[in-house]
Amino acid sequence: MNRTPGARLDTARTPFLTAMLGGWLMWAPSAHAQSLPLAAAVDSALATHPALARAQAYELSAAEVASGARGRRWPSVSLRSGLTHFKEPMLATPIHAFDSNLLPDFNETLWQSQLLANYTLLDWGSRSGTIGAADAQQRAAQAATRATRAEVIERVSEAYLTVVSARAVDEASAARIAALEEERDRAQRGLDAGTAAEVEVLRASVALQDAEAQRTTTAGAVVLAERTLARVIGTSHERVATADLGSADLLRLDAPTVDAGLSNPMVAQARERTEAARAWSAVESGPRWPRLDLSAGINQFGALDLAPIFEWQAGVTLSWDIFFGGARSAAIRRSEADVRAAESDLAAIELEVATAVDAARTSIAAADARVVALDASVAQWDELVRIEALALEAGAGTQRDLLDAEAGLYQARAGLVEARAEAFMARVRLASAEGRLDLHWIMQMSGGS
């Protein structure tokens, strides 16, 4: 089989140049696509995700409980008033002395009212313990909201980066198909002209069929990833499917830092729950001692046809619950067990968070190394494709080598996108474990979008 230099030049450069141009067009963002930055996706999820709405509702409930507990610092004031009709006349006003000249009034319908204020002067820490426990539970609810917010951001980031990676793999697959189609057409033209063997057409067709079969898998992965992201951020699949999510190159892969002023919200929540358990333990221990209450009030006596009489009262009450059949001791022991359980939970969560921080840092190091390696690999594959194209042009190379080089190039490009996404996701997990993950962090690390 004879080939002219011109034929070799035309047939060799065409698939290479077409593949490069097609690959660039596949990877370039559409000018008409609506942009959906990572920060915008996170903001949408924070506004619509039910888990965060539930956490915020619990936080509001805990705040109201704490507000109600703090109200126990003040006296309680109650007002009672009643109208009672009797069959026979009854005393309408109180008797303060037995004097024939001071006969009391009688009436069948009596009207009596009382305005009474009560205040517990001494309860051995029950009131302060209740307030302290409620305040700690409020802070725990606030920490839980922070933890839920970070969890939502982590979910959105993972779903978002999954879409970016899936699209990169699918676009690489599409670019590979375009290059193989052009190579098959080139081989067919060469066969028709008598300058190429039939095996070249067959080889290109087989590679094309294999690439098209792989494309069905990558396209399905894109749809699934887009639907998952749409559900997480509370929008439609159509909006995500038509949105330009940008490139993984926009994600910052700065060295991880630690802010000593922040802490993991799960640790903060467990710490506040421990404080609440200790406060409730003090509440349960208070009833072992006498309780001192103060009271003062105004009483009103009268009837429908009598002018009302007002009298004041004041008193001090000492009460001591002596016997409860062991219920009080059991409550104290239970509260002490609750404290030990809360302390154990705190230690376990601190251990879990420390492990998560170590794992995230290890993942960052591994992912960064993979990014560096794949970045170099892309450059090497790019050079290899160029060399194989020139070799085929000069008649010294083979079609198989060029196809293999092109396949390696597109696979390395997709792998680089996945590696950058993994490196960024590892930083998201580290920021979450260290208590730094919020919308502001996402905006800083995703190009300020």
C-alpha angles and dihedrals in degrees: 000000000000126000128190118223090243092053091050091050093050097044095044100046097043098069092040096050092040092050092050094046093044091048092051091050091048092051097041114095118248115258091218098048117108112241119243109183120195091249091055091050091050092048091051092051093048089054097048111022111117094213091062092044089053092049091050090050090052089049091053090048091051090049091055091048089052091048090052092049092052088055088071088076088076130065118266115239123198133181124202128180130172143175117210129183120204132194092233128032114276135193108285096189132031121265113235098171141006106249126146090216092055105059114175123236120255128202140162094226115052128189117201131172136178133195107194132179122195130188130179106224098180127021102147096247100317094119096042090044092053091050092046092049092049092049091049091049090051091053089047090054090050090051089048089055090051090049092049091048091052090047091052091048090050091050092049092047092051093047092045094050090046089059092047092050094044091050091049091053091046093048090049089051091050092049089049090052091050091052092047092049090053091046091050091050090048091051090047091052090049091049091050090049093046093243098107136050123244090240089068090059091046093048092050092046093051092049090048093052091049091050092049090051090052090048091063089059095046092046091052090050089054093052092048092048092048092050091049092051091047091054093047095051095039101244139110126282089235092061093051093042092055096039126103106230093185127228131307086235088076091064113099116232098192122163109275117256134195126226106206090197093067132065137192108279092222089057090047090050092050091047092053091047088054090052090049091051091052091049092050089050088058089049092054092049095052099078091063088081134056119278123222120207131182124206137182133171152150122244125202123201129183149102137247092269097034131080111249121256120213125205130173129220137190133182151166120224127196114193130178124181102213107175131029101157093255095307094117094050090048091052091051092049091047092052091050089051089050089055092052091048092050091049090050091049089052092051092047093050092047088053091047093050092048089052091049091051092051091047092049093049091049090049091050092053092048094045093047090051090050091050091052092047095047092045088057090043092056090052091049094047090048090054091045092053089051092050094046091050091051091046092052089047090054092046093246098102135063133237091235092058092051093049091048091049093050091049090050091049095054092043091051091049092052090045091053091055090049091048093052090048090051091048092051092045090052088055090049090055092048092050089049092050091048094047095247100110113114139122092277091056091050091051092051095047098043098057097279092287 
